[in-house]
Amino acid sequence: MKVPHSSRITFALLLITLSSASGGKILVYPLDGSHWVNMKILIEELHLKGHDITVVRASDSWYIEEMSPFYTSVTIPSTGELKDFFEMFVSQQLEMKIHSAQQGTPFWSRIWSRIHMELEILGQFSQFHKRMSEIIVEMFEDENLMQSFHDAKYDLVLTDPGIAGGTILAHRLQLPLVFNVRWTILGEAHFVIAPSPLSYIPFTATELTDKMTFPQRIRNVISYIFGTYAGAYITEPHYKPIVRHYFGPEVDYAAFFQEADIWLMRNDFIFEFPRPTMPNVVYMGGFQCKPSKPLTKDLEEFVQSSGEHGIIVMTLGTLVGKLPQDITEEIAAAFAQLPHKVLWRHTGQRPANLGNNTLLLNWLPQNDLLGHPKTRVFVAHGGTNGVQEAIYHGVPIVGLPLVFDQPDNLSRIRAKGGAKIVDIAVLNRDIFADALKEVIYNSSYRENMQRLSRLHRDQPIKPLDRAVFWIEYVIRHKGAPHLRTQSNKMSWFVYHSFDVITTLLAVVLLMTLTCISIVRFLWRKIFSGKKVKNE
C-alpha cells in the first residue's frame, strides 16, 4: 500500500519532535587546547543524539570556535591567552631540562637546576589558576549572564576538572555534574576519588609501575607527600576565597569535585595499571579513536614510495611545532640514516641536514597515518590522545616526553612492552637512530602494541557509546547520588578507622588492667588469708 506524501511528512515531523523532546540541555565548561579536542568529540556525539549543547568559552579561545553547528556558545571576557601561556611554559621547561642535563655541569648545579625548574612550574601554574579563578569571578558578578544560565534550565554541567570553573559553576546553578577527566586541579583523578594504596599505585610523574621495590616505594610516598602539598599550593589560594565568598566560610571546595555524579575517565586498564576504582567512574579510554580514512593523493604517493621499509610518523602534539634547532638537526640526521620514509610535523626552520626521505608538514592526519599498514613506528611526545590512538592502531612508539603527564603515559606503554623512551635532553643522532632501529626491527614492540590493540577493541560497547549512555543516565535520573561514596564526607581519622581502632585498644587495655587488678586482688586475698591462718 502506498503511503500518502502528507502522511510521510507528518511521520517525519513526529520523529523530529520526539527526538528533540527526548534530548537534554547540557552546559559545557571545557578546558582549551588539546583537552578541547576530545571534549569536542563528546559534544558532537551528544548533538547527534538530539541534545542541546551550550559551550562556555573565553573571548580569546585557542581552539574553541564561537560559531559551530554542534553547539551554541557563551563567550566571556578572558584575562590572558591560554595558547601563549602554554607555549611559553613548554618552551621554558624544555630549555631548563636540556640545560640541567648538559655534560660537564656540576652535580650541585644540576640539583639546583632541577629545584629551580620545579619551583618555576609551581609558579607558572599558580598564575594559570589565578587567571582561571578571575574568569569565575567575572561570571558570577555578571548578573545577566547568571540569570540566563538559570533561565535556560540545563539538565547537567559537563566539564573538564583540569580547571575549577565548571565544577564551581555547577554548584552555583545546583545542577548534576559530569566530568570528562583524567586530571583535576587536585591531582590525578583516581587519587581524588578512589582508594590509592601507595604500595602498588604509582604517584603522578614518578614513572613507576605497580611492581615497586622498597626504595621505589619510599620514593613513591615522598612524591605523594610533596605532590599533594604542591597541588594545594598552586590552587587553594585562588579558588578557596571564591568558594568562601559565594558559598560560605564552612564550605570545602575540594568536596565540590568529589561530589561529581559521573567521572568519565579518559583511560582504561589496557593503558592504566590495575587499581581500586569507584561505581561512578566510567572508563572511556580511546573514545576518540576511529578507523583511518584514505590519505590525500600526494601523501599516499609518498607513503607508497617507501616500499617494503614503510614509514615513520613524528609529531609532538599541538604545543610543540618545533624544537631547539640543535636538537632538530640531530633528529633530521638520524632520520637521514634510515631507509624508511618519514612524515614529520615541523613548523620551525628547515634542518640543514634533512634527508631526501623526510617530508616536513605543518599538519599531518595523525589518526589516518597511524592506521596505514605501512606505518612502522610513531615518534611522539606522549600526550594521552596520541598514545591512545597508537594503542588503537597497534603502532609502537619512540617517545620524546616533554612536560605534564607525558613521561608517565610513555612509561606505562614501556612497561607493557610497546615503547622506547629517549630523554630529549641528551638526544643525539646516534641515540635517536638506535632507538628507532630497536623499535622497528625488534618485533616484540609491534607485537605488544597489537596485543594491546586487540584488548582495547574487544569490548561489549564502544567507549564513546558508554560515555554518552552515562551522560544521558544522569539527565534521566537528575543526577546519580546513589553511586557516590560517603568517604569524601569523612575526616581522615574516621576514614582510616583510627577512632574505632583507638576505642578497641582502649577497651582491650581497660579489660587487661581490670583482669590484672582482679588477679592482684585475689592474689593478695589468698596469700594474706594464709598468712593470718599460719599466725
MIZA-921325 format. One record per residue (C-alpha): y, z, x. Coordinates in nm, 2 decimals, always signed. Each point is the difference from the previous one (the first is absolute). Layout:
<mivexs>
{mivex {Y; Z; X}}
...
</mivexs>
This chain:
<mivexs>
{mivex {+0.00; +0.00; +0.00}}
{mivex {+0.34; -0.10; +0.13}}
{mivex {+0.24; +0.29; +0.04}}
{mivex {+0.35; -0.08; -0.13}}
{mivex {+0.27; -0.02; +0.27}}
{mivex {+0.21; +0.27; -0.17}}
{mivex {-0.30; +0.24; +0.00}}
{mivex {-0.04; -0.06; +0.37}}
{mivex {+0.36; +0.08; +0.07}}
{mivex {-0.02; +0.31; -0.21}}
{mivex {-0.32; +0.11; +0.19}}
{mivex {+0.17; -0.06; +0.33}}
{mivex {+0.31; +0.20; -0.10}}
{mivex {-0.23; +0.28; -0.12}}
{mivex {-0.17; +0.01; +0.34}}
{mivex {+0.33; +0.02; +0.18}}
{mivex {+0.12; +0.28; -0.23}}
{mivex {-0.32; +0.20; +0.05}}
{mivex {+0.03; -0.06; +0.38}}
{mivex {+0.36; +0.12; +0.01}}
{mivex {-0.08; +0.29; -0.23}}
{mivex {-0.28; +0.13; +0.23}}
{mivex {+0.21; -0.02; +0.31}}
{mivex {+0.18; +0.30; +0.15}}
{mivex {+0.34; +0.04; +0.15}}
{mivex {-0.02; +0.09; +0.37}}
{mivex {+0.28; +0.11; +0.23}}
{mivex {-0.07; -0.09; +0.36}}
{mivex {+0.18; +0.17; +0.29}}
{mivex {-0.14; -0.18; +0.31}}
{mivex {+0.04; +0.03; +0.38}}
{mivex {+0.14; -0.31; +0.15}}
{mivex {-0.14; -0.20; +0.29}}
{mivex {-0.38; -0.05; +0.04}}
{mivex {-0.06; +0.27; -0.26}}
{mivex {+0.16; -0.23; -0.26}}
{mivex {-0.24; -0.28; +0.08}}
{mivex {-0.29; +0.20; -0.15}}
{mivex {+0.21; +0.16; -0.28}}
{mivex {+0.10; -0.35; -0.11}}
{mivex {-0.37; -0.10; -0.04}}
{mivex {-0.05; +0.30; -0.24}}
{mivex {+0.32; -0.10; -0.19}}
{mivex {-0.11; -0.36; -0.04}}
{mivex {-0.34; +0.10; -0.13}}
{mivex {+0.15; +0.26; -0.24}}
{mivex {+0.24; -0.27; -0.13}}
{mivex {-0.29; -0.24; -0.07}}
{mivex {-0.16; +0.29; -0.20}}
{mivex {+0.30; +0.00; -0.23}}
{mivex {+0.19; +0.30; +0.14}}
{mivex {+0.38; +0.01; +0.02}}
{mivex {+0.11; +0.09; +0.36}}
{mivex {+0.33; +0.13; +0.12}}
{mivex {+0.05; +0.03; +0.38}}
{mivex {+0.26; +0.22; +0.16}}
{mivex {+0.14; -0.17; +0.31}}
{mivex {+0.29; +0.06; +0.25}}
{mivex {+0.29; -0.24; +0.01}}
{mivex {-0.09; -0.11; +0.35}}
{mivex {-0.38; -0.02; -0.05}}
{mivex {-0.20; -0.16; +0.27}}
{mivex {-0.29; -0.15; -0.20}}
{mivex {+0.06; +0.10; -0.36}}
{mivex {+0.18; -0.28; -0.18}}
{mivex {+0.24; +0.07; -0.28}}
{mivex {-0.12; -0.29; -0.21}}
{mivex {-0.38; -0.03; -0.08}}
{mivex {-0.21; -0.14; -0.28}}
{mivex {-0.23; +0.30; +0.03}}
{mivex {+0.26; +0.29; -0.04}}
{mivex {+0.35; +0.10; -0.09}}
{mivex {+0.19; +0.16; +0.28}}
{mivex {+0.24; +0.29; +0.01}}
{mivex {+0.22; -0.02; +0.30}}
{mivex {+0.15; +0.32; +0.15}}
{mivex {+0.25; +0.03; +0.29}}
{mivex {-0.15; +0.04; +0.34}}
{mivex {+0.12; +0.22; +0.29}}
{mivex {-0.16; -0.20; +0.28}}
{mivex {-0.21; -0.31; +0.05}}
{mivex {-0.37; +0.09; +0.03}}
{mivex {-0.08; -0.32; +0.19}}
{mivex {+0.24; +0.08; +0.28}}
{mivex {-0.12; +0.35; +0.02}}
{mivex {-0.37; -0.09; +0.04}}
{mivex {+0.06; -0.29; +0.24}}
{mivex {+0.22; +0.22; +0.22}}
{mivex {-0.26; +0.29; -0.02}}
{mivex {-0.30; -0.22; +0.10}}
{mivex {+0.20; -0.16; +0.29}}
{mivex {+0.11; +0.34; +0.14}}
{mivex {-0.35; +0.15; -0.03}}
{mivex {-0.15; -0.30; +0.17}}
{mivex {+0.25; +0.02; +0.29}}
{mivex {-0.06; +0.37; +0.05}}
{mivex {-0.38; -0.04; -0.02}}
{mivex {+0.01; -0.28; +0.27}}
{mivex {+0.23; +0.21; +0.22}}
{mivex {-0.21; +0.31; -0.01}}
{mivex {-0.31; -0.20; +0.10}}
{mivex {+0.15; -0.18; +0.30}}
{mivex {-0.19; +0.04; +0.32}}
{mivex {+0.16; +0.22; +0.26}}
{mivex {+0.17; +0.22; -0.26}}
{mivex {-0.04; +0.37; +0.10}}
{mivex {-0.23; +0.20; -0.23}}
{mivex {+0.27; +0.24; -0.12}}
{mivex {+0.22; -0.30; -0.07}}
{mivex {-0.27; -0.15; -0.22}}
{mivex {-0.04; +0.33; -0.18}}
{mivex {+0.38; +0.03; -0.06}}
{mivex {+0.01; -0.37; -0.12}}
{mivex {-0.28; +0.09; -0.24}}
{mivex {+0.18; +0.30; -0.13}}
{mivex {+0.33; -0.19; -0.02}}
{mivex {-0.18; -0.28; -0.20}}
{mivex {-0.14; +0.25; -0.25}}
{mivex {+0.34; +0.17; -0.04}}
{mivex {+0.16; -0.34; -0.05}}
{mivex {-0.26; -0.08; -0.27}}
{mivex {+0.07; +0.32; -0.18}}
{mivex {+0.38; -0.05; +0.01}}
{mivex {-0.02; -0.36; -0.12}}
{mivex {-0.23; +0.08; -0.29}}
{mivex {+0.21; +0.29; -0.09}}
{mivex {+0.30; -0.23; -0.03}}
{mivex {-0.21; -0.25; -0.20}}
{mivex {-0.09; +0.27; -0.26}}
{mivex {+0.36; +0.11; -0.01}}
{mivex {+0.09; -0.35; -0.11}}
{mivex {-0.28; +0.01; -0.26}}
{mivex {+0.12; +0.34; -0.13}}
{mivex {+0.35; -0.13; -0.04}}
{mivex {-0.13; -0.28; -0.23}}
{mivex {-0.16; +0.26; -0.22}}
{mivex {+0.33; +0.18; -0.04}}
{mivex {+0.17; -0.33; -0.08}}
{mivex {-0.25; -0.06; -0.28}}
{mivex {+0.02; +0.35; -0.15}}
{mivex {+0.38; +0.00; +0.01}}
{mivex {+0.02; -0.33; -0.18}}
{mivex {-0.02; +0.12; -0.37}}
{mivex {-0.01; -0.35; -0.14}}
{mivex {-0.30; -0.10; +0.22}}
{mivex {-0.19; +0.32; -0.08}}
{mivex {+0.07; -0.04; -0.37}}
{mivex {-0.13; -0.36; +0.02}}
{mivex {-0.32; +0.14; +0.16}}
{mivex {-0.04; +0.25; -0.28}}
{mivex {+0.07; -0.26; -0.27}}
{mivex {-0.25; -0.25; +0.14}}
{mivex {-0.29; +0.25; -0.09}}
{mivex {-0.22; -0.09; +0.29}}
{mivex {-0.37; +0.09; -0.01}}
{mivex {-0.03; +0.09; +0.37}}
{mivex {+0.15; -0.03; +0.34}}
{mivex {-0.18; -0.19; +0.27}}
{mivex {+0.12; +0.08; +0.35}}
{mivex {-0.07; +0.00; +0.37}}
{mivex {+0.03; +0.37; +0.12}}
{mivex {+0.09; -0.11; +0.35}}
{mivex {+0.35; +0.08; -0.14}}
{mivex {+0.07; +0.27; -0.25}}
{mivex {+0.23; -0.18; -0.24}}
{mivex {-0.27; -0.12; -0.25}}
{mivex {-0.17; +0.34; -0.01}}
{mivex {+0.31; +0.19; -0.06}}
{mivex {+0.12; -0.25; -0.26}}
{mivex {-0.32; +0.02; -0.19}}
{mivex {+0.04; +0.38; -0.03}}
{mivex {+0.36; -0.05; -0.10}}
{mivex {-0.11; -0.23; -0.28}}
{mivex {-0.31; +0.21; -0.08}}
{mivex {-0.23; -0.30; +0.03}}
{mivex {-0.36; -0.03; +0.12}}
{mivex {-0.02; -0.10; +0.36}}
{mivex {-0.22; -0.24; +0.19}}
{mivex {+0.00; -0.04; +0.38}}
{mivex {-0.06; -0.32; +0.19}}
{mivex {-0.08; +0.20; +0.31}}
{mivex {-0.13; +0.04; +0.35}}
{mivex {+0.29; +0.21; +0.14}}
{mivex {+0.23; +0.24; -0.17}}
{mivex {+0.31; +0.17; +0.13}}
{mivex {-0.23; +0.31; +0.05}}
{mivex {-0.25; -0.19; +0.21}}
{mivex {-0.32; -0.20; -0.04}}
{mivex {-0.10; +0.01; -0.37}}
{mivex {-0.33; +0.17; +0.04}}
{mivex {+0.15; +0.29; +0.19}}
{mivex {+0.24; +0.05; -0.29}}
{mivex {-0.24; +0.01; -0.28}}
{mivex {-0.36; +0.04; +0.12}}
{mivex {-0.19; +0.26; +0.21}}
{mivex {+0.02; -0.12; +0.36}}
{mivex {-0.22; +0.20; +0.25}}
{mivex {+0.14; -0.07; +0.34}}
{mivex {-0.35; +0.04; +0.15}}
{mivex {-0.08; -0.36; -0.10}}
{mivex {+0.32; -0.14; -0.16}}
{mivex {+0.22; -0.16; +0.27}}
{mivex {+0.37; +0.07; -0.05}}
{mivex {+0.25; -0.28; +0.00}}
{mivex {+0.08; -0.17; +0.33}}
{mivex {-0.28; +0.17; +0.19}}
{mivex {-0.22; -0.31; +0.01}}
{mivex {-0.30; +0.23; -0.03}}
{mivex {-0.32; -0.06; -0.21}}
{mivex {-0.20; +0.22; -0.22}}
{mivex {-0.22; +0.08; +0.30}}
{mivex {+0.21; +0.23; +0.22}}
{mivex {-0.08; +0.20; +0.31}}
{mivex {+0.12; +0.35; +0.03}}
{mivex {+0.31; -0.10; +0.21}}
{mivex {+0.07; -0.27; -0.26}}
{mivex {-0.01; +0.25; -0.28}}
{mivex {+0.25; +0.22; +0.19}}
{mivex {+0.23; -0.30; +0.03}}
{mivex {-0.05; -0.08; -0.36}}
{mivex {+0.10; +0.35; -0.12}}
{mivex {+0.31; +0.00; +0.23}}
{mivex {+0.10; -0.35; -0.12}}
{mivex {-0.03; +0.12; -0.36}}
{mivex {+0.22; +0.31; +0.07}}
{mivex {+0.27; -0.20; +0.17}}
{mivex {-0.03; -0.30; -0.24}}
{mivex {+0.04; +0.23; -0.30}}
{mivex {+0.31; +0.16; +0.15}}
{mivex {+0.15; -0.34; +0.10}}
{mivex {-0.05; -0.13; -0.35}}
{mivex {+0.18; +0.29; -0.15}}
{mivex {+0.28; -0.03; +0.26}}
{mivex {+0.08; -0.36; -0.09}}
{mivex {-0.03; +0.03; -0.38}}
{mivex {+0.08; +0.35; -0.14}}
{mivex {+0.36; +0.02; +0.11}}
{mivex {+0.08; -0.32; -0.21}}
{mivex {-0.22; +0.03; -0.31}}
{mivex {-0.02; +0.38; -0.06}}
{mivex {+0.37; +0.04; -0.07}}
{mivex {-0.01; -0.28; -0.26}}
{mivex {-0.30; +0.15; -0.17}}
{mivex {+0.16; +0.34; -0.01}}
{mivex {+0.33; -0.14; -0.13}}
{mivex {-0.15; -0.21; -0.28}}
{mivex {-0.32; +0.20; -0.09}}
{mivex {+0.08; +0.36; +0.10}}
{mivex {-0.03; +0.22; +0.30}}
{mivex {-0.36; +0.11; -0.06}}
{mivex {-0.14; -0.36; -0.02}}
{mivex {-0.22; -0.11; +0.29}}
{mivex {+0.06; -0.37; +0.08}}
{mivex {-0.35; -0.03; +0.16}}
{mivex {-0.16; +0.08; -0.33}}
{mivex {+0.17; -0.31; -0.15}}
{mivex {-0.23; -0.21; +0.22}}
{mivex {-0.32; +0.20; -0.07}}
{mivex {+0.05; -0.03; -0.37}}
{mivex {-0.02; -0.39; -0.01}}
{mivex {-0.25; -0.11; -0.26}}
{mivex {-0.18; -0.27; +0.20}}
{mivex {+0.00; -0.08; +0.37}}
{mivex {-0.08; -0.37; +0.06}}
{mivex {-0.11; +0.02; +0.36}}
{mivex {+0.05; -0.31; +0.21}}
{mivex {-0.32; +0.06; +0.20}}
{mivex {-0.37; +0.07; -0.07}}
{mivex {-0.31; +0.13; +0.18}}
{mivex {-0.07; -0.34; +0.16}}
{mivex {+0.31; +0.07; +0.20}}
{mivex {+0.04; +0.38; -0.01}}
{mivex {-0.24; +0.26; +0.13}}
{mivex {-0.19; +0.19; -0.28}}
{mivex {+0.19; +0.30; -0.11}}
{mivex {+0.07; +0.22; -0.31}}
{mivex {+0.20; -0.15; -0.28}}
{mivex {+0.13; +0.08; -0.35}}
{mivex {-0.07; -0.13; -0.35}}
{mivex {+0.34; -0.16; -0.04}}
{mivex {-0.02; -0.19; +0.33}}
{mivex {-0.09; -0.37; -0.07}}
{mivex {-0.09; -0.21; +0.30}}
{mivex {+0.13; -0.36; +0.00}}
{mivex {-0.04; -0.09; +0.37}}
{mivex {+0.04; -0.38; +0.05}}
{mivex {+0.14; -0.05; -0.35}}
{mivex {+0.25; -0.26; +0.14}}
{mivex {-0.28; -0.20; +0.16}}
{mivex {-0.10; -0.34; -0.15}}
{mivex {-0.20; -0.31; +0.09}}
{mivex {+0.18; -0.23; +0.23}}
{mivex {+0.18; -0.32; -0.11}}
{mivex {-0.01; -0.33; +0.18}}
{mivex {+0.25; -0.03; +0.28}}
{mivex {+0.28; -0.26; +0.01}}
{mivex {-0.09; -0.33; +0.15}}
{mivex {+0.17; +0.06; +0.34}}
{mivex {-0.15; +0.35; +0.04}}
{mivex {-0.35; -0.12; -0.10}}
{mivex {+0.02; -0.29; +0.26}}
{mivex {+0.10; +0.25; +0.27}}
{mivex {-0.28; +0.24; -0.10}}
{mivex {-0.26; -0.28; +0.00}}
{mivex {+0.11; -0.12; +0.34}}
{mivex {-0.14; +0.33; +0.14}}
{mivex {-0.35; -0.15; -0.03}}
{mivex {-0.29; +0.25; +0.05}}
{mivex {+0.23; +0.25; +0.18}}
{mivex {+0.19; +0.09; -0.32}}
{mivex {+0.34; +0.17; -0.03}}
{mivex {+0.18; +0.33; +0.08}}
{mivex {+0.25; +0.13; -0.25}}
{mivex {+0.28; +0.23; +0.12}}
{mivex {+0.27; +0.18; -0.20}}
{mivex {+0.15; +0.34; +0.03}}
{mivex {+0.12; +0.04; -0.36}}
{mivex {+0.33; -0.01; -0.17}}
{mivex {+0.19; +0.23; +0.24}}
{mivex {-0.09; -0.17; +0.33}}
{mivex {+0.07; -0.37; +0.03}}
{mivex {+0.04; +0.03; +0.38}}
{mivex {-0.09; +0.22; +0.29}}
{mivex {+0.19; +0.07; +0.33}}
{mivex {+0.01; -0.33; +0.19}}
{mivex {-0.22; +0.13; +0.29}}
{mivex {-0.28; +0.10; -0.24}}
{mivex {+0.04; -0.33; -0.19}}
{mivex {-0.05; -0.19; +0.33}}
{mivex {-0.32; +0.19; +0.08}}
{mivex {-0.14; -0.06; -0.35}}
{mivex {+0.08; -0.37; +0.03}}
{mivex {-0.16; -0.02; +0.34}}
{mivex {-0.32; +0.17; -0.13}}
{mivex {-0.02; -0.24; -0.30}}
{mivex {+0.04; -0.30; +0.24}}
{mivex {-0.32; +0.11; +0.19}}
{mivex {-0.21; -0.04; -0.31}}
{mivex {-0.16; -0.32; -0.15}}
{mivex {+0.09; +0.11; -0.35}}
{mivex {+0.30; -0.11; -0.20}}
{mivex {+0.25; +0.27; -0.08}}
{mivex {+0.23; +0.05; -0.30}}
{mivex {+0.26; +0.26; +0.09}}
{mivex {+0.28; +0.13; -0.22}}
{mivex {+0.28; +0.03; +0.24}}
{mivex {+0.38; -0.02; -0.07}}
{mivex {+0.14; +0.07; +0.35}}
{mivex {+0.06; -0.20; +0.30}}
{mivex {-0.27; -0.26; +0.08}}
{mivex {-0.22; +0.13; +0.29}}
{mivex {+0.04; -0.21; +0.32}}
{mivex {-0.37; -0.01; +0.06}}
{mivex {-0.11; -0.08; -0.35}}
{mivex {-0.33; -0.20; +0.00}}
{mivex {-0.06; -0.32; -0.18}}
{mivex {-0.26; +0.18; -0.21}}
{mivex {+0.26; +0.23; -0.16}}
{mivex {+0.21; -0.07; -0.31}}
{mivex {+0.30; +0.23; -0.07}}
{mivex {+0.10; +0.05; -0.36}}
{mivex {+0.28; +0.20; -0.17}}
{mivex {-0.25; +0.08; -0.28}}
{mivex {-0.37; -0.06; -0.05}}
{mivex {-0.23; +0.02; -0.30}}
{mivex {-0.19; +0.31; +0.13}}
{mivex {-0.26; +0.03; -0.28}}
{mivex {-0.08; -0.37; -0.01}}
{mivex {-0.05; -0.01; +0.38}}
{mivex {-0.21; +0.31; +0.00}}
{mivex {-0.22; -0.16; -0.26}}
{mivex {-0.04; -0.32; +0.19}}
{mivex {-0.35; -0.05; +0.15}}
{mivex {+0.14; -0.09; +0.34}}
{mivex {+0.19; +0.33; +0.05}}
{mivex {-0.16; +0.19; +0.29}}
{mivex {+0.23; +0.30; +0.04}}
{mivex {+0.31; +0.16; -0.15}}
{mivex {+0.26; +0.14; +0.24}}
{mivex {+0.19; +0.26; -0.21}}
{mivex {+0.22; +0.31; +0.02}}
{mivex {-0.23; +0.19; -0.24}}
{mivex {+0.20; +0.02; -0.32}}
{mivex {-0.20; +0.10; -0.31}}
{mivex {+0.03; -0.34; -0.17}}
{mivex {-0.11; -0.20; +0.30}}
{mivex {-0.29; +0.23; +0.08}}
{mivex {-0.13; -0.02; -0.36}}
{mivex {+0.03; -0.38; +0.00}}
{mivex {-0.20; -0.01; +0.33}}
{mivex {-0.27; +0.22; -0.16}}
{mivex {-0.01; -0.22; -0.31}}
{mivex {-0.04; -0.32; +0.20}}
{mivex {-0.23; +0.16; +0.27}}
{mivex {+0.23; -0.09; +0.29}}
{mivex {-0.01; +0.22; +0.31}}
{mivex {+0.33; +0.14; +0.14}}
{mivex {+0.17; +0.03; +0.33}}
{mivex {+0.26; +0.27; -0.07}}
{mivex {+0.34; +0.05; +0.14}}
{mivex {+0.11; +0.31; -0.18}}
{mivex {+0.38; +0.08; +0.01}}
{mivex {+0.11; +0.28; -0.24}}
{mivex {-0.07; +0.19; -0.32}}
{mivex {-0.36; +0.00; -0.12}}
{mivex {-0.10; -0.31; +0.21}}
{mivex {-0.19; +0.19; +0.28}}
{mivex {-0.19; +0.20; -0.25}}
{mivex {-0.09; -0.31; -0.21}}
{mivex {-0.13; -0.19; +0.30}}
{mivex {-0.19; +0.30; +0.14}}
{mivex {-0.20; +0.02; -0.33}}
{mivex {-0.10; -0.36; +0.03}}
{mivex {-0.08; +0.05; +0.37}}
{mivex {-0.22; +0.29; -0.10}}
{mivex {-0.19; -0.23; -0.24}}
{mivex {-0.04; -0.26; +0.28}}
{mivex {+0.24; -0.26; -0.13}}
{mivex {+0.30; +0.02; +0.23}}
{mivex {+0.11; +0.02; +0.36}}
{mivex {+0.33; +0.18; +0.06}}
{mivex {+0.25; -0.09; +0.28}}
{mivex {+0.28; +0.23; +0.10}}
{mivex {+0.31; -0.22; -0.02}}
{mivex {+0.17; +0.22; +0.26}}
{mivex {-0.24; -0.10; +0.27}}
{mivex {-0.08; -0.35; -0.12}}
{mivex {-0.02; -0.29; +0.24}}
{mivex {-0.16; -0.34; -0.02}}
{mivex {-0.33; +0.11; +0.15}}
{mivex {-0.05; +0.31; -0.22}}
{mivex {+0.09; -0.20; -0.31}}
{mivex {-0.22; -0.30; +0.09}}
{mivex {-0.29; +0.23; +0.07}}
{mivex {+0.04; +0.17; -0.33}}
{mivex {+0.01; -0.33; -0.19}}
{mivex {-0.31; -0.13; +0.18}}
{mivex {-0.19; +0.32; -0.06}}
{mivex {+0.07; -0.01; -0.38}}
{mivex {-0.07; -0.38; -0.02}}
{mivex {-0.31; -0.02; +0.21}}
{mivex {-0.16; +0.34; -0.09}}
{mivex {-0.16; -0.08; -0.34}}
{mivex {-0.02; +0.37; -0.09}}
{mivex {+0.37; +0.01; -0.09}}
{mivex {-0.03; -0.28; -0.26}}
{mivex {-0.33; +0.13; -0.13}}
{mivex {+0.15; +0.34; -0.06}}
{mivex {+0.31; -0.14; -0.18}}
{mivex {-0.22; -0.22; -0.21}}
{mivex {-0.21; +0.30; -0.09}}
{mivex {+0.32; +0.18; -0.11}}
{mivex {+0.10; -0.31; -0.20}}
{mivex {-0.34; +0.00; -0.18}}
{mivex {+0.04; +0.37; -0.08}}
{mivex {+0.36; -0.05; -0.12}}
{mivex {-0.09; -0.28; -0.23}}
{mivex {-0.31; +0.17; -0.15}}
{mivex {+0.18; +0.20; -0.27}}
{mivex {-0.05; +0.01; -0.38}}
{mivex {+0.36; -0.06; -0.07}}
{mivex {+0.28; -0.16; +0.21}}
{mivex {+0.24; +0.25; +0.16}}
{mivex {+0.30; -0.16; -0.18}}
{mivex {-0.17; +0.02; -0.34}}
{mivex {-0.09; +0.36; +0.07}}
{mivex {+0.37; +0.08; +0.08}}
{mivex {+0.13; -0.17; -0.31}}
{mivex {-0.26; +0.18; -0.22}}
{mivex {+0.12; +0.34; +0.12}}
{mivex {+0.37; -0.09; -0.05}}
{mivex {-0.08; -0.10; -0.35}}
{mivex {-0.22; +0.31; -0.04}}
{mivex {+0.31; +0.22; +0.07}}
{mivex {+0.20; -0.21; -0.25}}
{mivex {-0.26; +0.04; -0.27}}
{mivex {-0.04; +0.38; +0.04}}
{mivex {+0.36; +0.07; +0.10}}
{mivex {-0.11; +0.14; +0.33}}
{mivex {-0.32; +0.14; +0.16}}
{mivex {+0.06; +0.37; +0.05}}
{mivex {-0.37; +0.07; -0.06}}
{mivex {-0.07; -0.17; +0.34}}
{mivex {+0.25; +0.21; +0.19}}
{mivex {-0.13; +0.30; +0.20}}
{mivex {+0.15; +0.35; -0.03}}
{mivex {-0.01; +0.05; +0.37}}
{mivex {+0.36; -0.12; +0.05}}
{mivex {+0.12; +0.30; -0.21}}
{mivex {-0.17; +0.25; +0.22}}
{mivex {+0.14; +0.17; +0.31}}
{mivex {-0.20; -0.05; +0.32}}
{mivex {-0.11; +0.36; -0.03}}
{mivex {-0.16; -0.06; -0.34}}
{mivex {-0.12; -0.35; +0.08}}
{mivex {-0.21; +0.12; +0.29}}
{mivex {-0.12; +0.30; -0.20}}
{mivex {+0.14; +0.25; +0.25}}
{mivex {+0.09; +0.23; -0.28}}
{mivex {-0.36; +0.00; -0.12}}
{mivex {-0.14; +0.04; +0.35}}
{mivex {+0.25; +0.29; +0.07}}
{mivex {-0.10; +0.17; -0.33}}
{mivex {-0.37; -0.04; +0.06}}
{mivex {+0.04; +0.13; +0.36}}
{mivex {+0.19; +0.29; -0.14}}
{mivex {-0.27; +0.08; -0.25}}
{mivex {-0.27; -0.03; +0.27}}
{mivex {+0.20; +0.23; +0.22}}
{mivex {+0.06; +0.25; -0.28}}
{mivex {-0.37; +0.00; -0.09}}
{mivex {-0.09; +0.04; +0.37}}
{mivex {+0.24; +0.29; +0.04}}
{mivex {-0.13; +0.16; -0.32}}
{mivex {-0.36; -0.03; +0.11}}
{mivex {+0.09; +0.15; +0.34}}
{mivex {+0.19; +0.29; -0.17}}
{mivex {-0.30; +0.07; -0.23}}
{mivex {-0.24; -0.01; +0.29}}
{mivex {+0.22; +0.23; +0.21}}
{mivex {+0.04; +0.23; -0.30}}
{mivex {-0.38; +0.02; -0.06}}
{mivex {-0.06; +0.04; +0.37}}
{mivex {+0.24; +0.30; +0.02}}
{mivex {-0.15; +0.14; -0.32}}
{mivex {-0.35; -0.02; +0.11}}
{mivex {+0.05; +0.13; +0.35}}
{mivex {+0.25; +0.27; -0.10}}
{mivex {-0.26; +0.12; -0.26}}
{mivex {-0.27; +0.01; +0.27}}
{mivex {+0.23; +0.20; +0.23}}
{mivex {+0.07; +0.26; -0.28}}
{mivex {-0.37; +0.03; -0.07}}
{mivex {-0.09; +0.05; +0.36}}
{mivex {+0.26; +0.27; +0.04}}
</mivexs>
